[in-house]
Amino acid sequence: MRFLLRLLINAIALSAAIKLVPGITSSGDWLKLGAVALIFGLVNATIGPVLKFMTCPAIVLTLGLFTLVINAFLLQITAWLSGKFDLGFAVAGFWPAFWGALIVTVVSAILSIFLPGKKERERDHGPRFEKRVN
């Protein structure tokens, strides 16, 4: 269930970037946008940590602002992969990707506030691993 909520948040955040940033376009329906959101999540989960590790000094020197450049690059990778699957999502260059990454980050952060955290999940469903008493 949490995976589907994260996918929905990514789709909403990408939709906001499409509507607000000239240079980010989508010619598909919601189903294709969901596929783009899935690709975006996979790119963020696989390539994102590697890039952040490799650019750690730049991230520290810029007090974290370099992560926006990394996120812009990840958004461009998502657009490239989406083009390979003919999903109709396109980013027209670095600056649209930069502003789109900023919007996606802000919208995702705001919507993620409403996701239940670890404490709420444990309260509702019990701890994931319980201690055995011998």
Disulfide bonds with the S-S distance in Angstrom:
none
